[in-house]
Amino acid sequence: MLMPFHLAIPVKNLEESRKFYSDLLQLEEGRSSDSWIDYNFYGHQLVIHLKPEYFDSLQNNLSNLVDGHGVPVPHFGMVLEWSDWENLAGKLDGYVDFKIKPYIRFQGQVGEQGTFFFLDPSGNALEFKAFKNLDTLFAK
């Protein structure tokens, strides 16, 4: 059995982020306080922590070139089933400003995958991807 991971990220505004994660992404909210909220992130624990001062010292627009696209660093996300990936991309279109629009990365190569990136209201980068052949997730 794969154990869930735990990821805690900073956010600038808790209520704005709550609307994003609860309403737009439709993640189930768990425990919360006036400074943090737990979410069920596809079976994993994602916690958003109110830390507006964190963003005062950050450099913006850090990225690495991958398959011709500037991939935001750092980022986090989820590997979805192909149809779930397509559905989420369609649902988010017009509601988020894609940093990298949905496309097929490494087309025709080992590790071919659908991917897209967008930012939460605090500027945290999220990636959602899917593999037609999940066996290539860690292939070289």
N, C-alpha and C positions, 0 to 999 in steps of 0.2 A: 504494500500500500504506500502510495506517495503521501508524505506528510505535508500539511499546508505550510507555506512560508509566511513570515510576518514582515511587513514593510511599513515603516513610519516615515512620513514626509511632512515638510513644513508647508503651511499655507499662509497667505496674507490676511484673508478674511474668512472666518469660519462659516458664516451664513451664506456667503456667495459660493463657497466651496461645497457646502451642504446641498445647495440647489443643483450644482453641477453633478456631483457624485450620486445624490439620491434621485433627482428628477431626470436629468439628461441621460446619465449612464444607467439609471435604475438599479443601483446597488442597494442591497438590504443594509439598513443601518442597525448597528448593535449598540453597545454601551456608549455613553458620551458624557461630557462635562462641558463647562463653559470654555474649555481650552483644547479639547480634542474630541474626535468622533471615530469609532470603529466601524469598518465596513466589511461585508462579505464580498471579496473580490474574486469571484469565480471559485469559491471554496478556500480562498486564502484570506489572511487577515491584513487589511490595509488600514492604517490609522493616519488620519490627518491631524496635525498639531498646529495650533495657532502660534506662529512665530514670525510676525511681520518684520522684525528687526533682522532676521536671517537674510532677507532679500536686499538689504541696504548695501551689502558688501559683495554681491555676486557680479561676476562678469556675465554678460548676456551673449547669446548666440554662439555658444561653444558647440562645435560639431566635428564629426569625422566623415570623410568622404567614403561612402559605401555604394557600390554599383551606380556611381554617378550622381548620388544624392547626398546632401549634407545632413547626416543623421545627428539629431540633438544628443548631446552628452551633458549630464546623465539623462537617462530615461528608464522607464519601467513599463511593463505591459503584460500581455497575455497571449498565449498561443491558443487559438480557437479552432473548432471544426470549420471546414471550408464554407459551408452554407451559413454558419453563424457569423463568420467574418464578413461575408458579402452582405448579410442582413444588417449588421452593425454599421458598416460603411455607408449603406444606403440611408439608414436611420439618422446618422450624424451629418450627412450632407446638407448643407444649409444652416446647420446649428453650430458647427465648429469651423475654425479657420485651419484647414489641414496644413501642417508644416511640410508634410510629404503626402500628396494625394494618394488614394488607393491605386496600387499598381502591382505588377508581378515582377519581383526582384529575382535576379539570377536566372532569367528565363532560359529554359533549355539546358540548365546546368544542374549539377548535384546541389541540393538545398533550395531548389526553386520554391518560392513562397510568395503569397500575397501579403502586402504590408501597407500600413499607413500610420502617420504620426500626427498628433495634435497636442495642444497645450491646455492644461486646466486653467482656471482663472488666475492662479498664482504664478503661472509660467512653468509648472512642472510638466515635462514632456512624457507622453504616453505613446506606446507603440502597440498595435494589435496586428497579429500576423496569423497566417494559416498555411499549412503545407498540404498539397494534394497527396503527398506520400509522407506521412509523419515519421517513417523510418529514416528519412534524410535529415531530421532535426539536428543531429550531431555529426552528420557525415562530413568527411573531408573532401 
